[in-house]
Amino acid sequence: MRLGMVIDLRRCIGCYGCQLSCKAEHGTPPGVFFARVLKSEEGRYPTVRHLFLPVLCNHCDDAPCVEVCPTEASHYAEHGIVDIDQDKCVGCRACMMACPYGNRYFNGERRDYYPGAGPTVYETARTLRHPEGVVMKCNFCRDRLAEGKLPACVANCASTARYFGDLDDPNSQVSTLIKERGGFTLHPEAGTGPNVYYLPP
């Protein structure tokens, strides 16, 4: 089994639901978003259109971040998930430099959402559990998967633009969508073998 995600750019409405649900699920510190939505415009008035590109860790088959990690903190977990063992991470950030997608974050010194006011109830419950001085990233919500749930960004996508499943199963929904709709990956020239695919708008 090789887990992967398919994102339908035709259905994405740029609502940030994936980004917000991911942040709530993982309690990431200020400025850290495992799931993001990049927005751009194309065309000229009056025929301008917005383009939305949701991005996250691509959980590559040949992940440069794993290759450069000196302590093996970045590693391949079960079902193709690329994860970080924060107990082994020394915060060298080599993986951040190696990632061609820019989807890793360094958790430096603690910052409050409201400086000078102390941590909020949310920060006390969720954010403060993350160790400082280590790198963080999306792990396809491994804790949720263990409970039989979908990743938070998939479960909370208002327009059902995200699909999650087994890429090794040719009959799975994700494999079928990639074949039928011409799914593609970002930066194929990097040769990393991403497991996040996009369907053209």
ZADO-1210 file (C-alpha; in nm, 4 decimals, padded with zeros to 6 digits):
<atoms>
<atom x="00.0000" y="00.0000" z="00.0000" code="MET" pos="1"/>
<atom x="00.1237" y="00.3474" z="-00.0941" code="ARG" pos="2"/>
<atom x="-00.0935" y="00.6273" z="00.0377" code="LEU" pos="3"/>
<atom x="-00.1417" y="00.9393" z="-00.1677" code="GLY" pos="4"/>
<atom x="-00.3679" y="01.2347" z="-00.2308" code="MET" pos="5"/>
<atom x="-00.5385" y="01.3744" z="-00.5384" code="VAL" pos="6"/>
<atom x="-00.6479" y="01.7386" z="-00.5488" code="ILE" pos="7"/>
<atom x="-00.9017" y="01.8469" z="-00.8092" code="ASP" pos="8"/>
<atom x="-00.8109" y="02.2019" z="-00.9159" code="LEU" pos="9"/>
<atom x="-01.1437" y="02.2313" z="-01.0958" code="ARG" pos="10"/>
<atom x="-01.3308" y="02.1876" z="-00.7673" code="ARG" pos="11"/>
<atom x="-01.1052" y="02.3885" z="-00.5345" code="CYS" pos="12"/>
<atom x="-01.2670" y="02.7221" z="-00.4481" code="ILE" pos="13"/>
<atom x="-00.9834" y="02.8618" z="-00.2379" code="GLY" pos="14"/>
<atom x="-01.1842" y="02.8641" z="00.0847" code="CYS" pos="15"/>
<atom x="-00.8825" y="02.7806" z="00.3059" code="TYR" pos="16"/>
<atom x="-01.0842" y="02.5060" z="00.4763" code="GLY" pos="17"/>
<atom x="-00.7944" y="02.2617" z="00.4350" code="CYS" pos="18"/>
<atom x="-00.5468" y="02.5093" z="00.5773" code="GLN" pos="19"/>
<atom x="-00.7618" y="02.5955" z="00.8783" code="LEU" pos="20"/>
<atom x="-00.8625" y="02.2377" z="00.9599" code="SER" pos="21"/>
<atom x="-00.4986" y="02.1254" z="00.9369" code="CYS" pos="22"/>
<atom x="-00.3872" y="02.4025" z="01.1699" code="LYS" pos="23"/>
<atom x="-00.6598" y="02.3155" z="01.4190" code="ALA" pos="24"/>
<atom x="-00.5797" y="01.9439" z="01.3996" code="GLU" pos="25"/>
<atom x="-00.2069" y="01.9807" z="01.4568" code="HIS" pos="26"/>
<atom x="-00.1992" y="02.2966" z="01.6673" code="GLY" pos="27"/>
<atom x="00.0936" y="02.4356" z="01.4737" code="THR" pos="28"/>
<atom x="00.2752" y="02.7481" z="01.5963" code="PRO" pos="29"/>
<atom x="00.2263" y="03.0933" z="01.4416" code="PRO" pos="30"/>
<atom x="00.3338" y="03.1010" z="01.0776" code="GLY" pos="31"/>
<atom x="00.3432" y="02.7218" z="01.0383" code="VAL" pos="32"/>
<atom x="00.0943" y="02.5744" z="00.7903" code="PHE" pos="33"/>
<atom x="00.1355" y="02.2114" z="00.6887" code="PHE" pos="34"/>
<atom x="-00.1413" y="02.2709" z="00.4302" code="ALA" pos="35"/>
<atom x="-00.1510" y="02.5981" z="00.2387" code="ARG" pos="36"/>
<atom x="-00.3508" y="02.7437" z="-00.0483" code="VAL" pos="37"/>
<atom x="-00.1535" y="02.9540" z="-00.2951" code="LEU" pos="38"/>
<atom x="-00.3573" y="03.2049" z="-00.4949" code="LYS" pos="39"/>
<atom x="-00.2830" y="03.3829" z="-00.8199" code="SER" pos="40"/>
<atom x="-00.4647" y="03.5622" z="-01.0998" code="GLU" pos="41"/>
<atom x="-00.4426" y="03.5254" z="-01.4733" code="GLU" pos="42"/>
<atom x="-00.5840" y="03.7230" z="-01.7621" code="GLY" pos="43"/>
<atom x="-00.6742" y="04.0896" z="-01.7978" code="ARG" pos="44"/>
<atom x="-00.9849" y="04.2793" z="-01.7023" code="TYR" pos="45"/>
<atom x="-01.2653" y="04.1975" z="-01.7638" code="PRO" pos="46"/>
<atom x="-01.1686" y="03.8309" z="-01.8096" code="THR" pos="47"/>
<atom x="-00.9588" y="03.7751" z="-01.5011" code="VAL" pos="48"/>
<atom x="-00.9780" y="03.4484" z="-01.3101" code="ARG" pos="49"/>
<atom x="-00.8416" y="03.3319" z="-00.9771" code="HIS" pos="50"/>
<atom x="-00.6270" y="03.0206" z="-00.9599" code="LEU" pos="51"/>
<atom x="-00.5932" y="02.8201" z="-00.6390" code="PHE" pos="52"/>
<atom x="-00.3157" y="02.5715" z="-00.5714" code="LEU" pos="53"/>
<atom x="-00.3370" y="02.3765" z="-00.2442" code="PRO" pos="54"/>
<atom x="00.0068" y="02.2518" z="-00.1387" code="VAL" pos="55"/>
<atom x="00.1393" y="02.0200" z="00.1323" code="LEU" pos="56"/>
<atom x="00.4207" y="01.7715" z="00.1802" code="CYS" pos="57"/>
<atom x="00.4305" y="01.5471" z="-00.1259" code="ASN" pos="58"/>
<atom x="00.5507" y="01.2354" z="00.0609" code="HIS" pos="59"/>
<atom x="00.7935" y="01.1573" z="-00.2194" code="CYS" pos="60"/>
<atom x="00.9080" y="00.8068" z="-00.3089" code="ASP" pos="61"/>
<atom x="01.2625" y="00.9385" z="-00.3473" code="ASP" pos="62"/>
<atom x="01.2571" y="01.2181" z="-00.0890" code="ALA" pos="63"/>
<atom x="01.5687" y="01.4413" z="-00.0848" code="PRO" pos="64"/>
<atom x="01.4840" y="01.5401" z="00.2730" code="CYS" pos="65"/>
<atom x="01.5315" y="01.1804" z="00.3870" code="VAL" pos="66"/>
<atom x="01.8591" y="01.1432" z="00.1976" code="GLU" pos="67"/>
<atom x="02.0248" y="01.4497" z="00.3538" code="VAL" pos="68"/>
<atom x="01.9088" y="01.4009" z="00.7132" code="CYS" pos="69"/>
<atom x="02.2222" y="01.3283" z="00.9205" code="PRO" pos="70"/>
<atom x="02.0353" y="01.1648" z="01.2107" code="THR" pos="71"/>
<atom x="01.7683" y="00.9701" z="01.0171" code="GLU" pos="72"/>
<atom x="01.5020" y="01.1841" z="01.1837" code="ALA" pos="73"/>
<atom x="01.3423" y="01.2289" z="00.8424" code="SER" pos="74"/>
<atom x="01.2387" y="00.8819" z="00.7383" code="HIS" pos="75"/>
<atom x="00.9954" y="00.6707" z="00.5394" code="TYR" pos="76"/>
<atom x="00.7154" y="00.5524" z="00.7662" code="ALA" pos="77"/>
<atom x="00.4511" y="00.2930" z="00.6795" code="GLU" pos="78"/>
<atom x="00.2607" y="00.3117" z="00.3496" code="HIS" pos="79"/>
<atom x="00.5004" y="00.5629" z="00.1935" code="GLY" pos="80"/>
<atom x="00.4431" y="00.8418" z="00.4446" code="ILE" pos="81"/>
<atom x="00.7488" y="01.0620" z="00.4963" code="VAL" pos="82"/>
<atom x="00.7702" y="01.1666" z="00.8601" code="ASP" pos="83"/>
<atom x="01.0040" y="01.3240" z="01.1161" code="ILE" pos="84"/>
<atom x="01.1109" y="01.1679" z="01.4447" code="ASP" pos="85"/>
<atom x="01.1350" y="01.4826" z="01.6535" code="GLN" pos="86"/>
<atom x="01.3396" y="01.3012" z="01.9189" code="ASP" pos="87"/>
<atom x="01.6135" y="01.2491" z="01.6595" code="LYS" pos="88"/>
<atom x="01.5888" y="01.5904" z="01.4891" code="CYS" pos="89"/>
<atom x="01.8783" y="01.8217" z="01.5762" code="VAL" pos="90"/>
<atom x="01.7338" y="02.1211" z="01.3912" code="GLY" pos="91"/>
<atom x="02.0084" y="02.1447" z="01.1278" code="CYS" pos="92"/>
<atom x="01.7445" y="02.2261" z="00.8632" code="ARG" pos="93"/>
<atom x="01.9266" y="02.0376" z="00.5870" code="ALA" pos="94"/>
<atom x="01.5932" y="01.8778" z="00.4961" code="CYS" pos="95"/>
<atom x="01.4342" y="02.2198" z="00.4521" code="MET" pos="96"/>
<atom x="01.7038" y="02.3174" z="00.2042" code="MET" pos="97"/>
<atom x="01.6732" y="01.9847" z="00.0203" code="ALA" pos="98"/>
<atom x="01.2932" y="01.9913" z="-00.0200" code="CYS" pos="99"/>
<atom x="01.2117" y="02.1273" z="-00.3688" code="PRO" pos="100"/>
<atom x="00.8571" y="02.2095" z="-00.2547" code="TYR" pos="101"/>
<atom x="00.9267" y="02.4253" z="00.0511" code="GLY" pos="102"/>
<atom x="00.6877" y="02.2293" z="00.2698" code="ASN" pos="103"/>
<atom x="00.8913" y="02.1964" z="00.5903" code="ARG" pos="104"/>
<atom x="00.9042" y="02.4353" z="00.8826" code="TYR" pos="105"/>
<atom x="01.1464" y="02.5019" z="01.1659" code="PHE" pos="106"/>
<atom x="00.9923" y="02.5467" z="01.5077" code="ASN" pos="107"/>
<atom x="01.2334" y="02.7917" z="01.6682" code="GLY" pos="108"/>
<atom x="01.1810" y="02.9821" z="01.9892" code="GLU" pos="109"/>
<atom x="00.8218" y="02.9863" z="02.1074" code="ARG" pos="110"/>
<atom x="00.6121" y="03.2753" z="01.9833" code="ARG" pos="111"/>
<atom x="00.2654" y="03.3534" z="02.1116" code="ASP" pos="112"/>
<atom x="-00.0195" y="03.4406" z="01.8791" code="TYR" pos="113"/>
<atom x="-00.0726" y="03.7548" z="02.0883" code="TYR" pos="114"/>
<atom x="00.2716" y="03.8696" z="02.2060" code="PRO" pos="115"/>
<atom x="00.2750" y="04.0028" z="02.5599" code="GLY" pos="116"/>
<atom x="-00.0617" y="03.8508" z="02.6460" code="ALA" pos="117"/>
<atom x="00.0666" y="03.5014" z="02.7203" code="GLY" pos="118"/>
<atom x="-00.0512" y="03.1816" z="02.5526" code="PRO" pos="119"/>
<atom x="-00.4179" y="03.1429" z="02.4638" code="THR" pos="120"/>
<atom x="-00.6240" y="02.8448" z="02.5763" code="VAL" pos="121"/>
<atom x="-00.5751" y="02.6953" z="02.2284" code="TYR" pos="122"/>
<atom x="-00.1982" y="02.7376" z="02.2478" code="GLU" pos="123"/>
<atom x="-00.1857" y="02.5828" z="02.5933" code="THR" pos="124"/>
<atom x="-00.3872" y="02.2824" z="02.4752" code="ALA" pos="125"/>
<atom x="-00.2336" y="02.2285" z="02.1318" code="ARG" pos="126"/>
<atom x="00.0631" y="02.4441" z="02.0304" code="THR" pos="127"/>
<atom x="00.2833" y="02.4201" z="02.3375" code="LEU" pos="128"/>
<atom x="00.3205" y="02.0418" z="02.2984" code="ARG" pos="129"/>
<atom x="00.5485" y="02.0858" z="01.9974" code="HIS" pos="130"/>
<atom x="00.9196" y="02.0742" z="02.0890" code="PRO" pos="131"/>
<atom x="01.1329" y="02.3730" z="01.9972" code="GLU" pos="132"/>
<atom x="01.4367" y="02.3610" z="01.7728" code="GLY" pos="133"/>
<atom x="01.3068" y="02.0896" z="01.5402" code="VAL" pos="134"/>
<atom x="01.1611" y="02.0686" z="01.1907" code="VAL" pos="135"/>
<atom x="00.7881" y="02.0039" z="01.1394" code="MET" pos="136"/>
<atom x="00.5785" y="01.8933" z="00.8429" code="LYS" pos="137"/>
<atom x="00.2594" y="01.7232" z="00.7253" code="CYS" pos="138"/>
<atom x="00.2425" y="01.3508" z="00.8001" code="ASN" pos="139"/>
<atom x="-00.0922" y="01.2801" z="00.6279" code="PHE" pos="140"/>
<atom x="-00.2500" y="01.2964" z="00.9766" code="CYS" pos="141"/>
<atom x="-00.1055" y="00.9602" z="01.0829" code="ARG" pos="142"/>
<atom x="-00.2935" y="00.9703" z="01.4134" code="ASP" pos="143"/>
<atom x="-00.6228" y="01.0142" z="01.2307" code="ARG" pos="144"/>
<atom x="-00.5384" y="00.7355" z="00.9863" code="LEU" pos="145"/>
<atom x="-00.4731" y="00.5015" z="01.2794" code="ALA" pos="146"/>
<atom x="-00.8297" y="00.5747" z="01.3958" code="GLU" pos="147"/>
<atom x="-00.9730" y="00.4980" z="01.0523" code="GLY" pos="148"/>
<atom x="-01.0289" y="00.8654" z="00.9671" code="LYS" pos="149"/>
<atom x="-00.9242" y="01.0667" z="00.6646" code="LEU" pos="150"/>
<atom x="-00.6616" y="01.3413" z="00.6919" code="PRO" pos="151"/>
<atom x="-00.8142" y="01.6612" z="00.8312" code="ALA" pos="152"/>
<atom x="-00.7697" y="01.8530" z="00.5052" code="CYS" pos="153"/>
<atom x="-00.9571" y="01.5837" z="00.3114" code="VAL" pos="154"/>
<atom x="-01.2360" y="01.5392" z="00.5653" code="ALA" pos="155"/>
<atom x="-01.2996" y="01.9141" z="00.5845" code="ASN" pos="156"/>
<atom x="-01.2791" y="02.0099" z="00.2171" code="CYS" pos="157"/>
<atom x="-01.6051" y="02.1960" z="00.1530" code="ALA" pos="158"/>
<atom x="-01.6014" y="02.1360" z="-00.2229" code="SER" pos="159"/>
<atom x="-01.4827" y="01.7727" z="-00.2080" code="THR" pos="160"/>
<atom x="-01.1716" y="01.8644" z="-00.4047" code="ALA" pos="161"/>
<atom x="-00.9438" y="01.6236" z="-00.2157" code="ARG" pos="162"/>
<atom x="-00.9277" y="01.2471" z="-00.2422" code="TYR" pos="163"/>
<atom x="-00.7110" y="01.0094" z="-00.0413" code="PHE" pos="164"/>
<atom x="-00.6290" y="00.6449" z="-00.0924" code="GLY" pos="165"/>
<atom x="-00.3973" y="00.3697" z="-00.2095" code="ASP" pos="166"/>
<atom x="-00.1980" y="00.4637" z="-00.5182" code="LEU" pos="167"/>
<atom x="-00.0760" y="00.1050" z="-00.5543" code="ASP" pos="168"/>
<atom x="-00.4324" y="-00.0171" z="-00.6078" code="ASP" pos="169"/>
<atom x="-00.5150" y="00.0441" z="-00.9766" code="PRO" pos="170"/>
<atom x="-00.8871" y="00.0325" z="-00.8949" code="ASN" pos="171"/>
<atom x="-00.8802" y="00.2815" z="-00.6076" code="SER" pos="172"/>
<atom x="-01.0540" y="00.6147" z="-00.6483" code="GLN" pos="173"/>
<atom x="-00.7259" y="00.8071" z="-00.6482" code="VAL" pos="174"/>
<atom x="-00.5661" y="00.5834" z="-00.9125" code="SER" pos="175"/>
<atom x="-00.8770" y="00.6007" z="-01.1302" code="THR" pos="176"/>
<atom x="-00.8933" y="00.9807" z="-01.1109" code="LEU" pos="177"/>
<atom x="-00.5259" y="01.0136" z="-01.2048" code="ILE" pos="178"/>
<atom x="-00.5734" y="00.7878" z="-01.5092" code="LYS" pos="179"/>
<atom x="-00.9046" y="00.9327" z="-01.6275" code="GLU" pos="180"/>
<atom x="-00.8321" y="01.3005" z="-01.5663" code="ARG" pos="181"/>
<atom x="-00.4612" y="01.3136" z="-01.6451" code="GLY" pos="182"/>
<atom x="-00.3335" y="01.3707" z="-01.2935" code="GLY" pos="183"/>
<atom x="00.0055" y="01.5380" z="-01.2650" code="PHE" pos="184"/>
<atom x="00.2592" y="01.6188" z="-00.9930" code="THR" pos="185"/>
<atom x="00.4410" y="01.9421" z="-00.9168" code="LEU" pos="186"/>
<atom x="00.8031" y="01.9803" z="-01.0284" code="HIS" pos="187"/>
<atom x="00.8398" y="01.6414" z="-01.1996" code="PRO" pos="188"/>
<atom x="01.1838" y="01.7550" z="-01.3142" code="GLU" pos="189"/>
<atom x="01.3040" y="01.7135" z="-00.9540" code="ALA" pos="190"/>
<atom x="01.2596" y="01.3363" z="-00.9911" code="GLY" pos="191"/>
<atom x="01.1325" y="01.2894" z="-00.6362" code="THR" pos="192"/>
<atom x="00.8262" y="01.0769" z="-00.7178" code="GLY" pos="193"/>
<atom x="00.5602" y="01.2801" z="-00.5324" code="PRO" pos="194"/>
<atom x="00.2503" y="01.1043" z="-00.3978" code="ASN" pos="195"/>
<atom x="00.0309" y="01.4131" z="-00.4200" code="VAL" pos="196"/>
<atom x="-00.1339" y="01.4525" z="-00.7592" code="TYR" pos="197"/>
<atom x="-00.3376" y="01.7322" z="-00.9144" code="TYR" pos="198"/>
<atom x="-00.6239" y="01.7131" z="-01.1596" code="LEU" pos="199"/>
<atom x="-00.6236" y="01.9906" z="-01.4207" code="PRO" pos="200"/>
<atom x="-00.8822" y="02.2712" z="-01.3910" code="PRO" pos="201"/>
</atoms>
